[in-house]
């Protein structure tokens, strides 16, 4: 398997629903040298810690039947908002010329959430998407896992 290609100045975005690392390649294609450019983090407590109300109730229009309404998953909503703001940041970076190429590395769940928020500009700049959760690893380990071990192109 060929090793992943990331040119000088390209960004590698490693994220999940709570944390994002924006890494920039300061080396070249042959000898990548990833450096942390930005770290975005959001504390996201469990849903039970964010909202403890009982589920809502609906009354039928006819008869006395009642049914409950599913409780809002506040944890999931916070993850979606975090990834939406990250997509906005990436859009601003590509539009302003901070970078011209992106590679996204995220858990499959986070990738599914953030894809809906990509702008057309980000979609064009996107070189690769990798469904791996590496955000908790140090930068040298991310570099080793993706660039040296032969992640898919």
Secondary structure, 3 states (H helix, E strand, C coil): CCCCCCCCCCEEEEECCCEEEEEEECCCCCCCCEEEEEEEECCCCCHHHHCCCCCCEEECCCCCCEEECCCCCHHHHHHHHHHHHHHHHHHHHHHHCCCCCEEEEECHHHHHHHHCCCCHHHHHHEEEEEECCCCCCCHHHHHHHHHHCCCCC
